[in-house]
Amino acid sequence: MNQSTMKWCVIGAGGIADRRTIPALLTDPKNDLVAVMDKSPVAAKATGEKYGVPYFTDEREMLEAINADAVYVSTPVFCHYDQAMLALSFGKHVFLEKPVCIDGKKSRELLEAFKAAGKQLSIGYMMKYHSLHEKAKALIAEGGIGTVNSVRAQFTCWYPDIAGAWRQNKALGGGGAIMDLGVHCLELIEDILGEPIAEAKAFYSTRTFSYEVEDGAVIVLRTKSGILGHVDCNFNIPDKASESKLELYGSEGYIICRGTLAQEDGGVLSHLYCPQGDYEAAQNRTTDKPVEYTGDSSNNMYRRQLAAFAEIVKSGKPDYTLAERAVRVQELVDEIYQNN
Ligand SMILES: NC(=O)c1ccc[n+]([C@@H]2O[C@H](COP(=O)([O-])OP(=O)(O)OC[C@H]3O[C@@H](n4cnc5c(N)ncnc54)[C@H](O)[C@@H]3O)[C@@H](O)[C@H]2O)c1
C-alpha cells in the first residue's frame, strides 16, 4: 500500500455513504476514492458521476477491476456479512457500517475471519468521536463526577411505514429501533465508561406503526463494575420532539449531553461537580449552575472514524479492540431479542 494515500472503494454508495461518509472521506487528501458500487443502477451512476469515479452494480466485478486498499461497506444489514467476506477474499481492509451483522453469531464469525487474515475490520460507530462525548470521557477520567453510578441515553427518530424499507423487515435489518438506534447508545456507553456492559434486557413494542420490528424500546443494563443504566430508543417520536440525550450521574455530580446523539457535532454538555459529604434529611436541592460546553461544529465524526481506521491500516498492525466491542454489542442485542 502507498503509505501516503489510501485507495477506497464503496459497496452501497447511495445512502449514508453519499450523504456523510464519502464527503467526509474526500475532505482528507490522504484518501482517494477509486470506485463506487450500488445494486441500484440509478444510485451507482449518480454517485459515480457525482464523485467522478468508475461505478459498478456488481461488487465482485468492482473488486476484480479496481485496485483498492480498503472497502467501505454501507449496505442494508443483511448484506454486511457476505460483502465484507467478499472484500476480505480480495485481501482488502474493511470499514463496515454499524451494526456489524444480522446477529451476534455472524458478527463474531466475521471478526474471526478478519483476525485470521490479519486485515483490519472497523465498524461505523462514529459517536465516540463527538467532541462532547470525548469531553464527557475526559471529565469522568479526571474524577469530574466521582464514581459513575447511573447512565441514561435517549436516541430517537421518526420512522413511519415505508413500503419495502429494509429496516422495517426483521430478516433484512435484524431488528428495529434497538438494532438501528439502541446499538449506537450501547457502544457509546461502553466507550465513555471504559468498561463492558455485562447484561442488558429490554421491553419493546410496536405500537405506532404497522411494520414487524419494534418501533420503541427501553433497554436496561448493568456494566461489569455495576453501573446501572437505561437506553430509550424510538422510531415513533417526531424529530422535533427528540431530546437526543446522554446523561451520566456519579457520586459527586453529573454530566448531561443534550443534542449530541446525532450525525453532526453540536449540542451542549452540562457538568456539575457537587460532592456532598453528610446526609441531609431535608434533601434540599442545589441551585448550583453547571459548567457548560458547546459542541464543535467543525469536528466531523465521519472523517475522524475513517482517519482512525487509516492510521491502524498504515501501522501494519490490525487493532480489533473496537470491532470486538461492536461484536459484543451484537451479542447483547441477540440476548435482548432472545429473552423477550
Ligand atoms: N453511522 C451512521 O450514522 C449511519 C447512518 C445511517 C445508516 N447507517 C448504516 O449504514 C448502512 C446503510 O444504511 P442506509 O441508511 O445508507 O441505507 P439506505 O437504504 O438508505 O442505502 C443503502 C444503499 O445500499 C444499496 N444496496 C441495497 N442492497 C445492496 C446490495 N446488495 N449491494 C449493494 N448495494 C446495495 C441501496 O441501493 C442504497 O443505495 C446500514 O448498515 C445502516 O445501519 C449508519
The ligand as an SDF file (V2000), in Angstrom:
LIG
                    3D

 44 48  0  0  0  0  0  0  0  0999 V2000
  -23.3240    5.6320   11.2700 N   0  0  0  0  0  0  0  0  0  0  0  0
  -24.3500    6.3070   10.8170 C   0  0  0  0  0  0  0  0  0  0  0  0
  -24.5150    7.4880   11.0790 O   0  0  0  0  0  0  0  0  0  0  0  0
  -25.3640    5.6090    9.9400 C   0  0  0  0  0  0  0  0  0  0  0  0
  -26.4610    6.3340    9.4620 C   0  0  0  0  0  0  0  0  0  0  0  0
  -27.3430    5.6940    8.6050 C   0  0  0  0  0  0  0  0  0  0  0  0
  -27.1320    4.3660    8.2350 C   0  0  0  0  0  0  0  0  0  0  0  0
  -26.0710    3.6920    8.7600 N   0  0  0  0  0  0  0  0  0  0  0  0
  -25.8410    2.3020    8.3860 C   0  0  0  0  0  0  0  0  0  0  0  0
  -25.4260    2.2710    7.0170 O   0  0  0  0  0  0  0  0  0  0  0  0
  -25.9360    1.1140    6.3650 C   0  0  0  0  0  0  0  0  0  0  0  0
  -26.7830    1.5590    5.1860 C   0  0  0  0  0  0  0  0  0  0  0  0
  -27.8430    2.3390    5.6750 O   0  0  0  0  0  0  0  0  0  0  0  0
  -28.5020    3.5000    4.7680 P   0  0  0  0  0  0  0  0  0  0  0  0
  -29.2930    4.3390    5.6720 O   0  0  0  0  0  0  0  0  0  0  0  0
  -27.4590    4.1330    3.9260 O   0  0  0  0  0  0  0  0  0  0  0  0
  -29.4700    2.6140    3.8790 O   0  0  0  0  0  0  0  0  0  0  0  0
  -30.1490    3.0500    2.5080 P   0  0  0  0  0  0  0  0  0  0  0  0
  -31.1990    2.0350    2.2360 O   0  0  0  0  0  0  0  0  0  0  0  0
  -30.5040    4.4800    2.5480 O   0  0  0  0  0  0  0  0  0  0  0  0
  -28.9680    2.9240    1.4400 O   0  0  0  0  0  0  0  0  0  0  0  0
  -28.3570    1.6720    1.1970 C   0  0  0  0  0  0  0  0  0  0  0  0
  -27.7620    1.6980   -0.2080 C   0  0  0  0  0  0  0  0  0  0  0  0
  -27.3130    0.3590   -0.4590 O   0  0  0  0  0  0  0  0  0  0  0  0
  -27.8250   -0.0450   -1.7440 C   0  0  0  0  0  0  0  0  0  0  0  0
  -27.9770   -1.5050   -1.7180 N   0  0  0  0  0  0  0  0  0  0  0  0
  -29.0070   -2.2520   -1.2650 C   0  0  0  0  0  0  0  0  0  0  0  0
  -28.7110   -3.5400   -1.3820 N   0  0  0  0  0  0  0  0  0  0  0  0
  -27.4630   -3.6180   -1.9170 C   0  0  0  0  0  0  0  0  0  0  0  0
  -26.5990   -4.6740   -2.2750 C   0  0  0  0  0  0  0  0  0  0  0  0
  -26.9520   -5.9590   -2.1030 N   0  0  0  0  0  0  0  0  0  0  0  0
  -25.3960   -4.3750   -2.7770 N   0  0  0  0  0  0  0  0  0  0  0  0
  -25.0280   -3.0840   -2.9660 C   0  0  0  0  0  0  0  0  0  0  0  0
  -25.7940   -2.0410   -2.6880 N   0  0  0  0  0  0  0  0  0  0  0  0
  -26.9990   -2.3090   -2.1430 C   0  0  0  0  0  0  0  0  0  0  0  0
  -29.1270    0.6800   -1.9140 C   0  0  0  0  0  0  0  0  0  0  0  0
  -29.4750    0.7660   -3.2980 O   0  0  0  0  0  0  0  0  0  0  0  0
  -28.7940    2.0420   -1.2900 C   0  0  0  0  0  0  0  0  0  0  0  0
  -28.2100    2.9070   -2.2350 O   0  0  0  0  0  0  0  0  0  0  0  0
  -26.7100    0.3440    7.4320 C   0  0  0  0  0  0  0  0  0  0  0  0
  -25.8640   -0.6050    7.9980 O   0  0  0  0  0  0  0  0  0  0  0  0
  -27.0750    1.4250    8.4560 C   0  0  0  0  0  0  0  0  0  0  0  0
  -27.2780    0.9180    9.7580 O   0  0  0  0  0  0  0  0  0  0  0  0
  -25.1860    4.2990    9.5750 C   0  0  0  0  0  0  0  0  0  0  0  0
  1  2  1  0
  2  3  2  0
  2  4  1  0
  4  5  1  0
  4 44  2  0
  5  6  2  0
  6  7  1  0
  7  8  2  0
  8  9  1  0
  8 44  1  0
  9 10  1  0
  9 42  1  0
 10 11  1  0
 11 12  1  0
 11 40  1  0
 12 13  1  0
 13 14  1  0
 14 15  2  0
 14 16  1  0
 14 17  1  0
 17 18  1  0
 18 19  2  0
 18 20  1  0
 18 21  1  0
 21 22  1  0
 22 23  1  0
 23 24  1  0
 23 38  1  0
 24 25  1  0
 25 26  1  0
 25 36  1  0
 26 27  1  0
 26 35  1  0
 27 28  2  0
 28 29  1  0
 29 30  1  0
 29 35  2  0
 30 31  1  0
 30 32  2  0
 32 33  1  0
 33 34  2  0
 34 35  1  0
 36 37  1  0
 36 38  1  0
 38 39  1  0
 40 41  1  0
 40 42  1  0
 42 43  1  0
M  CHG  2   8   1  16  -1
M  END
$$$$
